[in-house]
């Protein structure tokens, strides 16, 4: 999932660059692309946060061993 989001972000960045090269200035379409990139970045952060939380939960869930004497 995260890899797909990174690919989507890169695709948007290439679209932004192409738009700039075609027009030579900052356009309204580029504003839309910028906003889409920001949305994808927020999704990436959320997914990476979920992954980190899962990894921390696994690490913190180490087996609790009680030794009876």
SULGITA-V932773 format. One record per pair of residues at least 24 apart in sequence whose ideal C-beta (glycine too) atoms are under 8 Angstrom apart, sorted by sequence separation. I is the first residue (numbers start at 1). J is the second residue. D is the distance in Angstrom with one decimal. If there is no record, write none. Layout:
BEGIN
i-><I & I>
j-><J & J>
d-><D & D>
END
This chain:
BEGIN
i-><12 & 13 & 12 & 9 & 12 & 9 & 8 & 9 & 5 & 9 & 5 & 6 & 5 & 2 & 5 & 2 & 1 & 2 & 2>
j-><36 & 37 & 37 & 37 & 40 & 40 & 40 & 41 & 40 & 44 & 43 & 44 & 44 & 44 & 47 & 47 & 47 & 48 & 51>
d-><5.4 & 6.6 & 4.9 & 6.1 & 6.6 & 4.6 & 5.4 & 6.7 & 5.8 & 7.0 & 5.5 & 6.8 & 4.8 & 6.3 & 6.5 & 4.9 & 5.8 & 6.3 & 7.2>
END
